[in-house]
């Protein structure tokens, strides 16, 4: 069952690089290890895990219930709390830039990471990837 979430996160992270390549015409290989962006690797991982657990133990099992509840929490967090934190980071970065004259070079705060959470389309695409990986791994293992 662990194979499908691992495969889902790998596929999602690789697709992030390819998505940037197709839309912006540049390689951003560091996206392989970063959070945020299209598609959501958080959603892909959780959807793959839930799908695998559901296929192997049934959707009425306690295992599926546990995976689903934790999956919903992770996806809710990435769309809500982490996305809000990214927006806050954008505002703080802008404030630091506007008040940069108050800092000397050693004291100037470093820019905060802004690409943290996900939009709903990113979550839907990630979830679709995860579900597909769950079924793919099940099909291959049979």
ChimeraX attribute file (.defattr): number of C-alpha atoms within 10 A of each C-alpha:
attribute: neighborCount
match mode: 1-to-1
recipient: residues
	/A:1	16
	/A:2	13
	/A:3	14
	/A:4	27
	/A:5	27
	/A:6	16
	/A:7	20
	/A:8	29
	/A:9	25
	/A:10	16
	/A:11	20
	/A:12	26
	/A:13	28
	/A:14	17
	/A:15	19
	/A:16	25
	/A:17	19
	/A:18	19
	/A:19	18
	/A:20	17
	/A:21	14
	/A:22	11
	/A:23	8
	/A:24	10
	/A:25	10
	/A:26	12
	/A:27	13
	/A:28	14
	/A:29	15
	/A:30	10
	/A:31	17
	/A:32	16
	/A:33	10
	/A:34	13
	/A:35	21
	/A:36	23
	/A:37	21
	/A:38	22
	/A:39	29
	/A:40	32
	/A:41	31
	/A:42	27
	/A:43	32
	/A:44	36
	/A:45	30
	/A:46	27
	/A:47	29
	/A:48	33
	/A:49	27
	/A:50	28
	/A:51	27
	/A:52	27
	/A:53	23
	/A:54	20
	/A:55	15
	/A:56	14
	/A:57	13
	/A:58	14
	/A:59	15
	/A:60	9
	/A:61	12
	/A:62	13
	/A:63	15
	/A:64	21
	/A:65	16
	/A:66	12
	/A:67	19
	/A:68	20
	/A:69	11
	/A:70	14
	/A:71	21
	/A:72	14
	/A:73	13
	/A:74	16
	/A:75	22
	/A:76	17
	/A:77	16
	/A:78	24
	/A:79	21
	/A:80	14
	/A:81	14
	/A:82	20
	/A:83	20
	/A:84	17
	/A:85	18
	/A:86	19
	/A:87	17
	/A:88	15
	/A:89	18
	/A:90	16
	/A:91	14
	/A:92	15
	/A:93	18
	/A:94	13
	/A:95	11
	/A:96	16
	/A:97	14
	/A:98	10
	/A:99	11
	/A:100	14
	/A:101	10
	/A:102	11
	/A:103	11
	/A:104	9
	/A:105	9
	/A:106	6
	/A:107	9
	/A:108	14
	/A:109	13
	/A:110	8
	/A:111	13
	/A:112	14
	/A:113	14
	/A:114	20
	/A:115	17
	/A:116	19
	/A:117	25
	/A:118	30
	/A:119	16
	/A:120	13
	/A:121	12
	/A:122	21
	/A:123	24
	/A:124	17
	/A:125	18
	/A:126	30
	/A:127	25
	/A:128	19
	/A:129	24
	/A:130	33
	/A:131	24
	/A:132	18
	/A:133	27
	/A:134	29
	/A:135	16
	/A:136	15
	/A:137	18
	/A:138	17
	/A:139	9
	/A:140	7
	/A:141	7
	/A:142	5
